[in-house]
Amino acid sequence: MQRIPARNLIDMPQHRALCSPYRRMVARADRTRLRAPTLKEQAMARISAAKKTAPAAAEDKAPRYTHRYCNARPTMPREFGPGVSADRARAINVIGDKWVNGTELSYYFFDQPTDGQNVTFADGSTQFMPWAGAETQKAQVRKAFKAWADLGIGLTFKEVASRDQAMVRIDFQQGDGAWSYVGRAILDIGADQRTMNFGWNLTGDLDTPIHEIGHTLGFEHEHQNPFAGIVWDEEKVYAALAKPPNSWSRQKTFFNIIRKLDESQVQGIEWDANSVMHYPFEAGLIKVPERFRTQALQPAGGLSARDQTYVKQLYPALGPVAGFPELKLLESRKLNIAAGQQVDLRLLPARSRNYEIKTFGTSDVVIVLFEDVNGEMKYRGGDDDSGEDRNAYLKLRLSRGKKYVLRLRLYYADHAGETAVMWW
């Protein structure tokens, strides 16, 4: 008996970010003969039986689209007041979802039997779908983190045993696609909630976890780059994505594929068809460039040369903390940096008490304070004043004898050299 792939299982929460390419439908042998069917297989059988009683549509006889994509959800657009110029808004958007360089991104794999959620299938049946994954699947994700780390970037990645310690929380709910929140959006997600999912077997597939980690680093889909010059055969795209394994509505297809990103959301003015953040597309879905009318657009796989250059520009390698200049108490220090650049300063409190940290000047800045714990940077607090009529500000307790690093990244300044920072 032919097995019918499950339809979209659930709608995920609003603001979930973008998802993965590089996954083809794989024909699988029927392995149910020697064991009792699972609850999910029973539900799928009911769906199959229902389909057999319905008249077959003509389009069902057409070849099915082979690529499996995600059901990306729109994030809340950032709104600026009338006093924010177009240049200022663009400068903010370029790095608004990116991390302060030097951040340690801790990650955790859901591993408890109670971790999961109830899923409603197309026939109305429900089943608890676990979030825990096999060790082989976790190993692939670890390799993907290592692929980014091996580039020598300024970010670090560390696996932790507790979800309360983790910024990135990873699960393997099958049938839910592969997805991740984009950049710093994960900071708004509760400790018991996922920020990244892998919904199919990752054996032999390293590009999918590399791609999803790319989203967590703040990178968008490259095929939506407005500088790519892609002209879609839109009706063919809608028709292809309406079929399994995606079964998307026109609205979902438009948002995930046809919609162009804002120029401020992409790096440079060139298109990288080999980016790990690019979907593959079968021949005939793209009108321009014309070669893709008759040939597939298939990225080479892995991190492209421009992927590597871009991430190194955005997160350059950092020197030892001991080499950062110290910001003395009650000392006002100018930020002589350009938009997109960062300064790192050491704070060495002489007493244990509450301290205040604030920037001054007409600028947009994100500040983040880390505690140096045996060489590992532990997040202690942060603030982002971009697009607002105020300055970045922190008030928190620092302890005598401990070492702290204050990182400041400049989005935009009306006048160079007129932004400063001080603590007291």
C-alpha positions as CSV (number, residue, x, y, z in Angstrom):
1,M,0.0,0.0,0.0
2,Q,1.3,3.4,-0.9
3,R,2.0,5.6,2.1
4,I,0.7,9.1,1.9
5,P,2.9,11.9,3.4
6,A,1.4,13.8,6.2
7,R,0.0,17.3,5.4
8,N,1.0,20.4,7.3
9,L,0.4,19.4,10.9
10,I,0.0,22.6,12.8
11,D,0.3,26.3,12.6
12,M,3.2,27.5,14.6
13,P,3.2,30.7,16.8
14,Q,3.4,34.1,15.1
15,H,6.8,35.6,14.6
16,R,8.5,32.2,13.9
17,A,11.4,32.8,11.5
18,L,12.5,31.3,8.3
19,C,13.4,27.8,7.4
20,S,15.5,25.3,5.6
21,P,16.3,24.3,2.0
22,Y,18.1,21.3,0.6
23,R,15.6,18.6,1.4
24,R,14.2,16.3,-1.2
25,M,11.4,13.8,-0.9
26,V,12.9,10.4,-0.4
27,A,10.9,7.2,-1.2
28,R,10.9,4.9,1.8
29,A,10.3,1.2,1.9
30,D,7.3,0.1,3.9
31,R,8.7,-0.9,7.3
32,T,5.3,-1.5,9.0
33,R,4.9,-5.2,8.1
34,L,6.8,-6.6,11.1
35,R,5.4,-4.3,13.8
36,A,2.1,-2.8,14.9
37,P,1.4,0.6,13.3
38,T,2.0,3.7,15.4
39,L,-0.7,6.2,16.3
40,K,0.6,8.5,13.6
41,E,0.6,5.8,11.0
42,Q,-3.0,4.9,12.0
43,A,-3.9,8.6,11.5
44,M,-2.2,8.7,8.1
45,A,-4.0,5.5,7.1
46,R,-7.3,7.2,7.9
47,I,-6.3,10.2,5.7
48,S,-5.3,7.8,2.9
49,A,-8.6,6.0,3.1
50,A,-10.5,9.3,2.9
51,K,-8.6,10.3,-0.1
52,K,-9.4,7.1,-1.9
53,T,-13.1,7.7,-1.7
54,A,-12.8,11.2,-3.2
55,P,-12.5,11.8,-7.0
56,A,-8.9,12.2,-8.1
57,A,-8.1,15.7,-9.3
58,A,-6.3,16.0,-12.6
59,E,-3.5,17.9,-11.1
60,D,-2.7,15.0,-8.7
61,K,-1.4,13.1,-11.7
62,A,1.3,15.7,-12.4
63,P,4.8,15.2,-11.0
64,R,5.0,16.5,-7.4
65,Y,7.4,19.2,-6.4
66,T,10.4,17.5,-4.8
67,H,11.8,20.2,-2.5
68,R,10.6,20.5,1.1
69,Y,10.6,24.0,2.5
70,C,9.4,25.7,5.6
71,N,6.2,27.4,6.6
72,A,7.8,30.7,7.5
73,R,5.9,33.2,9.5
74,P,6.2,37.0,9.2
75,T,7.9,38.8,12.0
76,M,6.5,42.1,13.3
77,P,7.9,44.9,11.1
78,R,9.9,47.5,13.0
79,E,8.2,50.8,13.1
80,F,10.0,54.1,13.3
81,G,8.6,57.5,14.3
82,P,8.5,60.4,11.8
83,G,11.8,61.8,13.1
84,V,13.7,58.8,11.9
85,S,15.2,59.4,8.4
86,A,15.3,56.8,5.7
87,D,19.1,56.6,6.1
88,R,18.9,56.1,9.8
89,A,16.2,53.5,9.5
90,R,18.3,51.6,6.9
91,A,21.4,51.7,9.2
92,I,19.3,50.2,12.0
93,N,17.8,47.5,9.9
94,V,21.1,46.3,8.6
95,I,22.2,45.0,12.0
96,G,19.0,45.3,14.0
97,D,18.6,41.5,14.4
98,K,22.3,40.7,14.5
99,W,24.2,39.9,17.7
100,V,26.8,42.0,19.4
101,N,30.1,40.5,18.4
102,G,31.7,38.4,21.1
103,T,28.4,36.8,22.2
104,E,28.4,33.2,23.4
105,L,25.3,31.5,21.9
106,S,24.5,28.7,24.3
107,Y,22.3,25.9,22.9
108,Y,20.3,23.1,24.4
109,F,18.5,20.0,23.0
110,F,15.1,19.2,24.5
111,D,15.5,15.7,26.0
112,Q,12.6,15.0,28.4
113,P,9.7,12.6,27.6
114,T,7.3,15.4,28.5
115,D,8.9,17.8,26.0
116,G,6.5,18.1,23.0
117,Q,3.1,19.2,22.0
118,N,-0.3,17.8,20.9
119,V,-0.7,18.0,17.1
120,T,-3.9,17.9,15.2
121,F,-3.9,15.9,11.9
122,A,-5.9,16.6,8.8
123,D,-8.5,14.1,9.7
124,G,-9.1,15.7,13.1
125,S,-7.2,13.1,15.1
126,T,-4.6,14.3,17.6
127,Q,-1.2,12.9,18.8
128,F,1.5,14.0,21.2
129,M,4.6,14.7,19.1
130,P,7.9,14.6,21.2
131,W,10.6,17.2,20.8
132,A,13.6,15.0,21.8
133,G,15.9,13.7,19.1
134,A,18.3,10.8,18.6
135,E,22.0,11.3,19.3
136,T,22.8,10.9,15.7
137,Q,20.6,13.8,14.9
138,K,22.1,16.0,17.6
139,A,25.5,15.1,16.3
140,Q,24.6,16.6,12.9
141,V,23.6,19.9,14.6
142,R,26.8,20.0,16.6
143,K,28.8,19.6,13.4
144,A,26.8,22.5,11.9
145,F,27.7,24.7,14.8
146,K,31.3,23.7,14.4
147,A,31.2,24.6,10.7
148,W,30.4,28.1,11.6
149,A,32.8,28.3,14.5
150,D,35.7,26.9,12.4
151,L,35.5,30.1,10.3
152,G,37.2,31.9,13.3
153,I,34.3,34.3,13.8
154,G,33.8,36.4,16.9
155,L,30.8,34.4,18.1
156,T,31.2,31.2,20.2
157,F,28.8,28.3,20.6
158,K,28.4,26.2,23.7
159,E,26.1,23.3,24.5
160,V,24.5,23.4,27.9
161,A,22.5,20.9,29.9
162,S,19.7,23.2,31.1
163,R,17.2,25.0,29.0
164,D,17.3,27.9,31.5
165,Q,20.9,28.5,30.6
166,A,20.3,28.3,26.8
167,M,19.6,31.0,24.3
168,V,19.0,28.5,21.5
169,R,16.7,25.7,22.3
170,I,16.5,22.9,19.7
171,D,14.0,20.1,19.1
172,F,13.2,17.4,16.5
173,Q,9.4,17.4,16.1
174,Q,8.8,15.3,13.0
175,G,6.5,16.7,10.4
176,D,7.0,20.3,11.5
177,G,9.6,21.3,9.0
178,A,13.0,22.9,9.8
179,W,13.0,26.4,11.1
180,S,14.6,29.0,13.4
181,Y,13.9,32.4,14.7
182,V,16.1,35.1,13.2
183,G,18.8,36.6,15.2
184,R,18.1,38.3,18.5
185,A,14.4,37.4,18.2
186,I,15.2,34.3,20.2
187,L,15.7,36.4,23.3
188,D,12.0,37.0,23.4
189,I,11.1,33.3,23.5
190,G,10.3,31.6,26.8
191,A,12.7,29.1,28.3
192,D,10.3,26.2,27.8
193,Q,9.8,27.0,24.1
194,R,11.7,26.0,21.0
195,T,13.8,28.5,18.9
196,M,14.8,25.9,16.3
197,N,13.3,22.7,14.9
198,F,14.4,19.9,12.7
199,G,11.4,18.0,11.3
200,W,13.1,15.3,9.2
201,N,16.0,12.9,9.4
202,L,19.3,14.8,9.2
203,T,21.5,11.8,8.4
204,G,23.8,12.8,5.6
205,D,22.3,16.3,5.6
206,L,24.5,19.0,7.1
207,D,23.2,21.9,5.0
208,T,19.9,22.0,6.8
209,P,21.4,22.6,10.3
210,I,24.0,25.0,8.9
211,H,21.1,27.0,7.2
212,E,19.0,27.1,10.4
213,I,22.0,28.3,12.5
214,G,22.5,30.9,9.8
215,H,19.0,32.2,10.6
216,T,19.9,32.3,14.3
217,L,22.9,34.4,13.4
218,G,20.6,36.9,11.8
219,F,20.8,35.9,8.1
220,E,17.8,35.9,5.7
221,H,17.0,33.8,2.7
222,E,19.3,34.7,-0.2
223,H,16.7,33.8,-3.0
224,Q,14.7,36.8,-1.7
225,N,17.6,39.2,-2.3
226,P,16.2,42.1,-4.2
227,F,19.5,42.4,-6.1
228,A,19.2,38.9,-7.5
229,G,17.0,40.0,-10.4
230,I,14.9,36.9,-10.2
231,V,11.7,37.0,-12.2
232,W,9.4,34.2,-11.1
233,D,6.8,32.4,-13.2
234,E,4.5,33.1,-10.3
235,E,1.6,30.9,-11.2
236,K,3.9,27.9,-11.7
237,V,5.5,28.6,-8.3
238,Y,2.1,28.8,-6.6
239,A,1.0,25.6,-8.3
240,A,4.2,23.7,-7.4
241,L,4.2,24.8,-3.7
242,A,0.4,24.0,-3.4
243,K,1.3,20.3,-3.8
244,P,2.9,17.9,-1.3
245,P,5.3,17.9,0.4
246,N,4.6,21.6,1.1
247,S,0.9,22.1,0.5
248,W,1.2,25.9,0.9
249,S,-1.4,28.6,0.4
250,R,-0.7,31.4,-2.1
251,Q,0.0,33.7,0.9
252,K,2.6,31.4,2.3
253,T,4.3,30.9,-1.0
254,F,4.4,34.7,-1.6
255,F,5.9,35.4,1.7
256,N,8.6,32.6,1.6
257,I,9.6,32.8,-2.0
258,I,8.2,35.5,-4.3
259,R,8.4,38.4,-1.8
260,K,11.5,40.5,-2.0
261,L,13.4,41.5,1.1
262,D,14.2,45.1,1.8
263,E,17.6,46.2,0.5
264,S,18.6,46.9,4.1
265,Q,18.1,43.2,5.0
266,V,20.8,41.9,2.7
267,Q,24.6,42.2,2.4
268,G,26.0,44.2,-0.5
269,I,24.4,44.5,-3.9
270,E,25.3,41.1,-5.4
271,W,23.3,37.8,-5.5
272,D,24.9,34.6,-4.2
273,A,23.1,31.7,-5.8
274,N,25.4,29.2,-3.9
275,S,24.7,30.6,-0.5
276,V,23.7,28.1,2.1
277,M,20.8,30.5,2.8
278,H,19.5,29.9,-0.8
279,Y,16.7,27.4,-1.7
280,P,17.1,25.1,-4.6
281,F,14.5,25.4,-7.4
282,E,13.5,23.1,-10.2
283,A,13.7,24.1,-13.8
284,G,10.9,26.3,-15.1
285,L,9.9,28.2,-12.0
286,I,12.2,31.1,-12.8
287,K,11.9,33.2,-16.0
288,V,14.9,35.4,-15.4
289,P,17.8,34.6,-15.4
290,E,16.7,32.7,-18.5
291,R,19.0,29.7,-18.0
292,F,16.7,28.6,-15.2
293,R,13.8,28.1,-17.6
294,T,15.5,24.8,-18.6
295,Q,17.9,24.0,-15.8
296,A,17.5,23.7,-12.0
297,L,18.9,26.3,-9.6
298,Q,20.9,24.1,-7.2
299,P,23.3,25.7,-4.7
300,A,26.6,24.0,-4.5
301,G,26.1,23.1,-0.8
302,G,27.8,24.2,2.3
303,L,29.0,27.7,3.2
304,S,29.8,29.6,0.0
305,A,32.8,31.9,-0.3
306,R,30.5,34.9,0.2
307,D,28.8,33.3,3.2
308,Q,32.2,33.1,4.8
309,T,33.2,36.6,3.9
310,Y,30.0,38.1,5.1
311,V,29.9,36.4,8.5
312,K,33.6,37.3,9.1
313,Q,32.8,41.0,8.3
314,L,29.8,41.0,10.6
315,Y,31.4,39.0,13.4
316,P,35.2,39.4,13.1
317,A,37.5,37.5,15.3
318,L,38.2,39.2,18.6
319,G,41.5,39.5,20.5
320,P,41.9,38.5,24.2
321,V,39.8,40.3,26.7
322,A,43.0,41.5,28.5
323,G,43.7,43.6,25.5
324,F,40.5,45.6,25.7
325,P,40.8,49.1,27.2
326,E,39.5,49.6,30.7
327,L,36.6,52.1,31.1
328,K,37.3,53.8,34.4
329,L,34.5,54.6,36.8
330,L,33.0,58.1,36.1
331,E,35.1,58.4,33.0
332,S,33.3,59.5,29.8
333,R,34.7,57.8,26.7
334,K,34.0,58.8,23.2
335,L,32.9,56.1,20.7
336,N,35.1,56.9,17.7
337,I,33.6,54.2,15.5
338,A,31.6,54.1,12.3
339,A,28.1,52.7,11.8
340,G,28.1,48.9,12.1
341,Q,31.4,48.9,14.2
342,Q,31.8,47.9,17.8
343,V,33.9,48.8,20.8
344,D,34.7,46.5,23.7
345,L,35.6,47.8,27.1
346,R,36.6,46.2,30.5
347,L,34.8,47.2,33.7
348,L,36.5,46.3,37.0
349,P,34.3,47.4,39.9
350,A,36.0,48.2,43.2
351,R,32.9,47.7,45.3
352,S,29.9,45.4,45.1
353,R,26.8,47.5,44.5
354,N,24.3,48.7,41.9
355,Y,25.9,50.6,39.0
356,E,24.4,52.5,36.1
357,I,25.8,52.5,32.5
358,K,24.6,54.9,29.9
359,T,25.5,56.3,26.4
360,F,25.3,60.0,25.6
361,G,24.8,61.8,22.3
362,T,22.4,61.6,19.3
363,S,23.0,58.0,18.1
364,D,21.5,54.5,17.9
365,V,23.5,52.0,20.0
366,V,23.0,48.5,21.4
367,I,25.0,47.8,24.6
368,V,25.5,44.4,26.2
369,L,27.3,43.6,29.4
370,F,29.0,40.3,29.9
371,E,30.7,38.8,33.0
372,D,34.1,37.2,32.2
373,V,33.9,33.8,34.0
374,N,37.1,32.0,33.4
375,G,37.3,33.2,29.9
376,E,33.7,32.6,29.0
377,M,31.4,35.6,28.4
378,K,28.2,35.2,30.4
379,Y,25.4,37.6,29.4
380,R,24.3,39.9,32.2
381,G,22.2,42.5,30.5
382,G,21.6,44.7,27.5
383,D,19.7,47.6,26.0
384,D,19.0,48.9,22.5
385,D,17.9,52.5,21.9
386,S,17.8,52.4,18.1
387,G,15.0,54.4,16.5
388,E,14.0,55.9,19.9
389,D,14.4,59.3,21.4
390,R,16.6,58.2,24.3
391,N,20.0,56.7,25.1
392,A,20.9,53.1,25.9
393,Y,20.9,52.5,29.7
394,L,21.6,49.6,32.1
395,K,21.3,49.4,35.9
396,L,22.5,46.3,37.6
397,R,24.6,44.9,40.4
398,L,28.2,44.3,39.8
399,S,30.5,42.5,42.3
400,R,34.0,43.5,43.5
401,G,36.8,41.3,42.2
402,K,34.8,40.2,39.2
403,K,35.6,41.2,35.6
404,Y,33.1,42.5,33.1
405,V,33.1,43.4,29.4
406,L,30.9,46.1,28.0
407,R,30.3,45.7,24.2
408,L,28.7,48.7,22.3
409,R,27.7,48.4,18.7
410,L,26.8,51.6,16.8
411,Y,23.9,51.6,14.3
412,Y,23.9,55.2,13.4
413,A,25.2,58.6,14.7
414,D,24.1,62.1,13.5
415,H,27.7,63.3,14.0
416,A,30.8,61.1,14.1
417,G,32.6,61.2,17.4
418,E,29.8,62.8,19.4
419,T,28.6,59.6,21.1
420,A,30.1,58.6,24.5
421,V,29.6,56.1,27.3
422,M,30.1,56.3,31.1
423,W,29.4,54.2,34.2
424,W,28.9,55.4,37.8
